[in-house]
Amino acid sequence: MERSLPNSRLNMEKYDLQDVLEPYEKLIEIDICGTAHMVPENNTLLRCFQYLATENISYGDFCWNGECINCQVWLQNGDKEKAVMACRTTVAEGMKIVRLAEGIDLDF
Ligand code: FES
């Protein structure tokens, strides 16, 4: 029996991510611009974005090592916003992202 394209693509994405994600035991909830998402603990925010939107982030314009600033996001920090680089920031339960750099296309 032939598999449908969406399932094949999904399986391929999951397979590829095993090579890039840090080991994790559970998903944790974060808020991205007002919407809750479950992402793998123990990973950077940029890897979490890749988990959520594999193709867009994998082929995005990112250096992955702290040099380009294309991965900049703004976190809620009390009454203020704090800018961080998603490729250098480890995700934490309840993290609230209020703004994304223009090049971060999460497709939702
Ligand atoms: S991806 Fe280039 S600084 Fe984060």
Backbone and ligand atoms as CSV (ligand in chain L), in Angstrom:
chain,resi,resn,atom,element,x,y,z
A,1,MET,N,N,0.843,-1.188,0.000
A,1,MET,CA,C,0.000,0.000,0.000
A,1,MET,C,C,0.883,1.244,0.000
A,2,GLU,N,N,0.486,2.208,-0.809
A,2,GLU,CA,C,1.276,3.435,-0.929
A,2,GLU,C,C,0.921,4.413,0.181
A,3,ARG,N,N,1.914,5.050,0.753
A,3,ARG,CA,C,1.664,6.017,1.833
A,3,ARG,C,C,1.380,7.383,1.238
A,4,SER,N,N,0.597,8.139,1.952
A,4,SER,CA,C,0.288,9.485,1.460
A,4,SER,C,C,1.496,10.396,1.661
A,5,LEU,N,N,1.588,11.425,0.903
A,5,LEU,CA,C,2.720,12.351,0.970
A,5,LEU,C,C,2.881,12.999,2.340
A,6,PRO,N,N,1.788,13.485,2.967
A,6,PRO,CA,C,1.981,14.124,4.275
A,6,PRO,C,C,2.607,13.191,5.310
A,7,ASN,N,N,2.165,11.925,5.380
A,7,ASN,CA,C,2.743,10.999,6.353
A,7,ASN,C,C,4.204,10.720,6.040
A,8,SER,N,N,4.516,10.557,4.777
A,8,SER,CA,C,5.900,10.304,4.393
A,8,SER,C,C,6.782,11.473,4.775
A,9,ARG,N,N,6.292,12.667,4.513
A,9,ARG,CA,C,7.072,13.863,4.846
A,9,ARG,C,C,7.256,13.967,6.357
A,10,LEU,N,N,6.196,13.689,7.102
A,10,LEU,CA,C,6.276,13.775,8.557
A,10,LEU,C,C,7.303,12.778,9.088
A,11,ASN,N,N,7.267,11.550,8.594
A,11,ASN,CA,C,8.225,10.545,9.052
A,11,ASN,C,C,9.643,10.961,8.718
A,12,MET,N,N,9.851,11.519,7.543
A,12,MET,CA,C,11.178,11.962,7.142
A,12,MET,C,C,11.667,13.071,8.065
A,13,GLU,N,N,10.779,13.998,8.389
A,13,GLU,CA,C,11.168,15.102,9.263
A,13,GLU,C,C,11.571,14.588,10.637
A,14,LYS,N,N,10.785,13.657,11.191
A,14,LYS,CA,C,11.097,13.130,12.516
A,14,LYS,C,C,12.420,12.392,12.491
A,15,TYR,N,N,12.656,11.640,11.442
A,15,TYR,CA,C,13.916,10.912,11.330
A,15,TYR,C,C,15.082,11.885,11.303
A,16,ASP,N,N,14.977,12.927,10.512
A,16,ASP,CA,C,16.063,13.890,10.402
A,16,ASP,C,C,16.311,14.611,11.730
A,17,LEU,N,N,15.273,14.905,12.460
A,17,LEU,CA,C,15.442,15.658,13.699
A,17,LEU,C,C,16.174,14.861,14.764
A,18,GLN,N,N,16.113,13.558,14.714
A,18,GLN,CA,C,16.827,12.763,15.716
A,18,GLN,C,C,18.321,13.032,15.665
A,19,ASP,N,N,18.800,13.435,14.518
A,19,ASP,CA,C,20.232,13.711,14.369
A,19,ASP,C,C,20.635,15.075,14.907
A,20,VAL,N,N,19.692,15.975,15.067
A,20,VAL,CA,C,20.051,17.338,15.469
A,20,VAL,C,C,19.563,17.737,16.859
A,21,LEU,N,N,18.530,17.079,17.343
A,21,LEU,CA,C,18.019,17.431,18.667
A,21,LEU,C,C,18.879,16.825,19.768
A,22,GLU,N,N,19.035,17.572,20.856
A,22,GLU,CA,C,19.666,17.015,22.051
A,22,GLU,C,C,18.703,15.987,22.646
A,23,PRO,N,N,19.235,14.991,23.320
A,23,PRO,CA,C,18.340,13.982,23.923
A,23,PRO,C,C,17.340,14.634,24.879
A,24,TYR,N,N,16.091,14.164,24.843
A,24,TYR,CA,C,15.067,14.692,25.741
A,24,TYR,C,C,14.123,13.575,26.142
A,25,GLU,N,N,13.516,13.727,27.318
A,25,GLU,CA,C,12.594,12.707,27.810
A,25,GLU,C,C,11.149,13.146,27.714
A,26,LYS,N,N,10.938,14.465,27.640
A,26,LYS,CA,C,9.547,14.927,27.588
A,26,LYS,C,C,9.458,16.232,26.811
A,27,LEU,N,N,8.235,16.538,26.447
A,27,LEU,CA,C,7.942,17.825,25.829
A,27,LEU,C,C,7.499,18.789,26.919
A,28,ILE,N,N,7.832,20.039,26.765
A,28,ILE,CA,C,7.417,21.057,27.716
A,28,ILE,C,C,6.644,22.143,26.970
A,29,GLU,N,N,5.836,22.877,27.718
A,29,GLU,CA,C,4.983,23.879,27.077
A,29,GLU,C,C,5.623,25.249,27.124
A,30,ILE,N,N,5.627,25.903,25.986
A,30,ILE,CA,C,6.045,27.300,25.909
A,30,ILE,C,C,4.969,28.068,25.160
A,31,ASP,N,N,5.030,29.373,25.272
A,31,ASP,CA,C,4.063,30.231,24.594
A,31,ASP,C,C,4.799,31.003,23.506
A,32,ILE,N,N,4.308,30.878,22.294
A,32,ILE,CA,C,4.916,31.616,21.185
A,32,ILE,C,C,3.874,32.577,20.638
A,33,CYS,N,N,4.054,33.828,20.920
A,33,CYS,CA,C,3.164,34.878,20.439
A,33,CYS,C,C,1.695,34.579,20.738
A,34,GLY,N,N,1.446,34.115,21.960
A,34,GLY,CA,C,0.082,33.920,22.408
A,34,GLY,C,C,-0.488,32.534,22.197
A,35,THR,N,N,0.283,31.617,21.628
A,35,THR,CA,C,-0.205,30.256,21.403
A,35,THR,C,C,0.709,29.256,22.106
A,36,ALA,N,N,0.112,28.297,22.811
A,36,ALA,CA,C,0.895,27.286,23.516
A,36,ALA,C,C,1.393,26.218,22.540
A,37,HIS,N,N,2.644,25.801,22.736
A,37,HIS,CA,C,3.246,24.746,21.914
A,37,HIS,C,C,4.038,23.813,22.811
A,38,MET,N,N,4.054,22.533,22.456
A,38,MET,CA,C,4.846,21.539,23.162
A,38,MET,C,C,6.143,21.308,22.388
A,39,VAL,N,N,7.257,21.451,23.081
A,39,VAL,CA,C,8.567,21.338,22.431
A,39,VAL,C,C,9.490,20.479,23.289
A,40,PRO,N,N,10.551,19.943,22.707
A,40,PRO,CA,C,11.442,19.051,23.466
A,40,PRO,C,C,12.315,19.804,24.470
A,41,GLU,N,N,12.288,19.364,25.719
A,41,GLU,CA,C,13.159,19.959,26.743
A,41,GLU,C,C,14.619,19.769,26.350
A,42,ASN,N,N,15.491,20.493,27.029
A,42,ASN,CA,C,16.936,20.300,26.879
A,42,ASN,C,C,17.464,20.693,25.500
A,43,ASN,N,N,16.728,21.537,24.798
A,43,ASN,CA,C,17.158,21.990,23.477
A,43,ASN,C,C,17.103,23.506,23.396
A,44,THR,N,N,17.808,24.061,22.433
A,44,THR,CA,C,17.739,25.510,22.254
A,44,THR,C,C,16.378,25.879,21.658
A,45,LEU,N,N,16.037,27.146,21.792
A,45,LEU,CA,C,14.772,27.605,21.200
A,45,LEU,C,C,14.758,27.397,19.691
A,46,LEU,N,N,15.891,27.592,19.052
A,46,LEU,CA,C,15.907,27.432,17.595
A,46,LEU,C,C,15.657,25.969,17.204
A,47,ARG,N,N,16.202,25.029,17.971
A,47,ARG,CA,C,15.913,23.608,17.707
A,47,ARG,C,C,14.433,23.322,17.977
A,48,CYS,N,N,13.878,23.974,18.971
A,48,CYS,CA,C,12.438,23.800,19.243
A,48,CYS,C,C,11.617,24.342,18.084
A,49,PHE,N,N,12.034,25.461,17.534
A,49,PHE,CA,C,11.328,25.995,16.363
A,49,PHE,C,C,11.452,25.012,15.200
A,50,GLN,N,N,12.620,24.410,15.079
A,50,GLN,CA,C,12.830,23.428,14.017
A,50,GLN,C,C,11.930,22.206,14.235
A,51,TYR,N,N,11.737,21.848,15.479
A,51,TYR,CA,C,10.833,20.743,15.818
A,51,TYR,C,C,9.405,21.068,15.373
A,52,LEU,N,N,9.012,22.327,15.523
A,52,LEU,CA,C,7.648,22.739,15.190
A,52,LEU,C,C,7.451,22.996,13.701
A,53,ALA,N,N,8.462,23.501,13.041
A,53,ALA,CA,C,8.353,23.875,11.620
A,53,ALA,C,C,9.635,23.425,10.921
A,54,THR,N,N,9.775,22.134,10.805
A,54,THR,CA,C,11.048,21.529,10.406
A,54,THR,C,C,11.592,22.086,9.091
A,55,GLU,N,N,10.782,22.090,8.081
A,55,GLU,CA,C,11.285,22.496,6.769
A,55,GLU,C,C,11.668,23.973,6.748
A,56,ASN,N,N,10.789,24.823,7.261
A,56,ASN,CA,C,11.059,26.268,7.223
A,56,ASN,C,C,12.328,26.630,7.981
A,57,ILE,N,N,12.513,26.068,9.139
A,57,ILE,CA,C,13.686,26.421,9.937
A,57,ILE,C,C,14.937,25.752,9.386
A,58,SER,N,N,14.829,24.522,8.949
A,58,SER,CA,C,16.001,23.816,8.415
A,58,SER,C,C,16.586,24.537,7.199
A,59,TYR,N,N,15.713,25.106,6.397
A,59,TYR,CA,C,16.183,25.794,5.194
A,59,TYR,C,C,16.222,27.316,5.370
A,60,GLY,N,N,16.038,27.795,6.596
A,60,GLY,CA,C,16.085,29.225,6.867
A,60,GLY,C,C,17.521,29.745,6.861
A,61,ASP,N,N,17.646,31.051,6.935
A,61,ASP,CA,C,18.965,31.702,6.892
A,61,ASP,C,C,19.503,31.845,8.316
A,62,PHE,N,N,20.005,30.749,8.850
A,62,PHE,CA,C,20.512,30.732,10.220
A,62,PHE,C,C,21.920,30.160,10.262
A,63,CYS,N,N,22.788,30.810,11.049
A,63,CYS,CA,C,24.160,30.318,11.199
A,63,CYS,C,C,24.245,29.224,12.253
A,64,TRP,N,N,23.303,29.191,13.168
A,64,TRP,CA,C,23.208,28.215,14.260
A,64,TRP,C,C,24.322,28.360,15.291
A,65,ASN,N,N,25.129,29.390,15.223
A,65,ASN,CA,C,26.254,29.483,16.170
A,65,ASN,C,C,26.463,30.870,16.772
A,66,GLY,N,N,25.452,31.722,16.760
A,66,GLY,CA,C,25.545,32.994,17.458
A,66,GLY,C,C,26.149,34.137,16.680
A,67,GLU,N,N,26.277,34.040,15.382
A,67,GLU,CA,C,26.935,35.089,14.603
A,67,GLU,C,C,26.008,35.953,13.767
A,68,CYS,N,N,24.851,35.444,13.363
A,68,CYS,CA,C,24.047,36.191,12.386
A,68,CYS,C,C,22.928,37.039,13.019
A,69,ILE,N,N,22.470,36.671,14.174
A,69,ILE,CA,C,21.360,37.327,14.882
A,69,ILE,C,C,20.024,37.179,14.135
A,70,ASN,N,N,19.960,36.349,13.134
A,70,ASN,CA,C,18.690,36.130,12.430
A,70,ASN,C,C,17.686,35.352,13.267
A,71,CYS,N,N,18.146,34.776,14.364
A,71,CYS,CA,C,17.270,33.957,15.205
A,71,CYS,C,C,16.774,34.721,16.424
A,72,GLN,N,N,16.924,36.023,16.430
A,72,GLN,CA,C,16.574,36.801,17.615
A,72,GLN,C,C,15.083,36.685,17.954
A,73,VAL,N,N,14.802,36.489,19.230
A,73,VAL,CA,C,13.427,36.486,19.731
A,73,VAL,C,C,13.392,37.341,20.983
A,74,TRP,N,N,12.199,37.745,21.357
A,74,TRP,CA,C,12.018,38.569,22.544
A,74,TRP,C,C,11.186,37.794,23.543
A,75,LEU,N,N,11.721,37.652,24.752
A,75,LEU,CA,C,11.050,36.931,25.825
A,75,LEU,C,C,10.377,37.912,26.765
A,76,GLN,N,N,9.234,37.490,27.303
A,76,GLN,CA,C,8.614,38.282,28.356
A,76,GLN,C,C,9.466,38.143,29.602
A,77,ASN,N,N,9.882,39.268,30.159
A,77,ASN,CA,C,10.749,39.269,31.331
A,77,ASN,C,C,10.161,40.268,32.328
A,78,GLY,N,N,9.199,39.793,33.122
A,78,GLY,CA,C,8.476,40.717,33.988
A,78,GLY,C,C,7.639,41.655,33.142
A,79,ASP,N,N,7.796,42.943,33.375
A,79,ASP,CA,C,7.058,43.942,32.589
A,79,ASP,C,C,7.777,44.298,31.298
A,80,LYS,N,N,8.976,43.765,31.105
A,80,LYS,CA,C,9.791,44.145,29.945
A,80,LYS,C,C,9.967,42.975,28.990
A,81,GLU,N,N,10.521,43.286,27.834
A,81,GLU,CA,C,10.907,42.254,26.874
A,81,GLU,C,C,12.426,42.149,26.885
A,82,LYS,N,N,12.909,40.927,26.739
A,82,LYS,CA,C,14.348,40.698,26.719
A,82,LYS,C,C,14.705,39.997,25.418
A,83,ALA,N,N,15.595,40.590,24.633
A,83,ALA,CA,C,16.018,39.993,23.362
A,83,ALA,C,C,17.085,38.932,23.620
A,84,VAL,N,N,16.917,37.777,23.000
A,84,VAL,CA,C,17.911,36.699,23.101
A,84,VAL,C,C,18.073,36.062,21.724
A,85,MET,N,N,19.164,35.327,21.565
A,85,MET,CA,C,19.368,34.554,20.342
A,85,MET,C,C,18.806,33.158,20.568
A,86,ALA,N,N,17.889,32.750,19.718
A,86,ALA,CA,C,17.232,31.451,19.899
A,86,ALA,C,C,18.221,30.290,19.794
A,87,CYS,N,N,19.292,30.467,19.050
A,87,CYS,CA,C,20.264,29.378,18.898
A,87,CYS,C,C,21.175,29.248,20.111
A,88,ARG,N,N,21.139,30.208,21.016
A,88,ARG,CA,C,22.003,30.203,22.198
A,88,ARG,C,C,21.214,30.146,23.498
A,89,THR,N,N,19.902,29.956,23.396
A,89,THR,CA,C,19.048,29.996,24.585
A,89,THR,C,C,18.344,28.655,24.759
A,90,THR,N,N,18.568,28.032,25.889
A,90,THR,CA,C,17.915,26.756,26.168
A,90,THR,C,C,16.476,26.994,26.599
A,91,VAL,N,N,15.586,26.205,26.040
A,91,VAL,CA,C,14.164,26.335,26.350
A,91,VAL,C,C,13.898,26.015,27.820
A,92,ALA,N,N,12.863,26.621,28.374
A,92,ALA,CA,C,12.447,26.338,29.746
A,92,ALA,C,C,10.927,26.292,29.793
A,93,GLU,N,N,10.411,25.442,30.659
A,93,GLU,CA,C,8.962,25.303,30.836
A,93,GLU,C,C,8.339,26.670,31.105
A,94,GLY,N,N,7.279,26.980,30.388
A,94,GLY,CA,C,6.553,28.218,30.611
A,94,GLY,C,C,7.166,29.447,29.957
A,95,MET,N,N,8.241,29.265,29.225
A,95,MET,CA,C,8.884,30.399,28.558
A,95,MET,C,C,7.858,31.085,27.649
A,96,LYS,N,N,7.885,32.413,27.652
A,96,LYS,CA,C,6.910,33.157,26.859
A,96,LYS,C,C,7.648,34.029,25.843
A,97,ILE,N,N,7.482,33.691,24.589
A,97,ILE,CA,C,8.109,34.438,23.505
A,97,ILE,C,C,7.070,35.402,22.953
A,98,VAL,N,N,7.394,36.681,22.958
A,98,VAL,CA,C,6.397,37.670,22.553
A,98,VAL,C,C,6.637,38.209,21.141
A,99,ARG,N,N,7.848,38.001,20.620
A,99,ARG,CA,C,8.149,38.525,19.282
A,99,ARG,C,C,9.262,37.698,18.655
A,100,LEU,N,N,9.190,37.545,17.325
A,100,LEU,CA,C,10.182,36.760,16.586
A,100,LEU,C,C,10.836,37.630,15.521
A,101,ALA,N,N,12.099,37.384,15.237
A,101,ALA,CA,C,12.754,38.055,14.119
A,101,ALA,C,C,12.018,37.701,12.829
A,102,GLU,N,N,12.091,38.589,11.875
A,102,GLU,CA,C,11.340,38.438,10.629
A,102,GLU,C,C,11.631,37.119,9.914
A,103,GLY,N,N,12.846,36.631,10.006
A,103,GLY,CA,C,13.244,35.413,9.266
A,103,GLY,C,C,12.811,34.105,9.902
A,104,ILE,N,N,12.213,34.186,11.068
A,104,ILE,CA,C,11.745,32.952,11.728
A,104,ILE,C,C,10.328,32.686,11.269
A,105,ASP,N,N,10.177,31.771,10.325
A,105,ASP,CA,C,8.876,31.449,9.758
A,105,ASP,C,C,8.399,30.116,10.328
A,106,LEU,N,N,7.526,30.207,11.310
A,106,LEU,CA,C,7.020,28.992,11.953
A,106,LEU,C,C,5.778,28.454,11.269
A,107,ASP,N,N,5.254,29.197,10.302
A,107,ASP,CA,C,4.170,28.690,9.463
A,107,ASP,C,C,2.921,28.340,10.270
A,108,PHE,N,N,2.618,29.140,11.286
A,108,PHE,CA,C,1.342,28.955,11.964
A,108,PHE,C,C,0.837,30.279,12.493
L,1,FES,S1,S,21.180,31.448,14.106
L,1,FES,FE1,FE,22.677,32.957,13.803
L,1,FES,S2,S,22.820,33.942,15.718
L,1,FES,FE2,FE,21.385,32.358,16.039
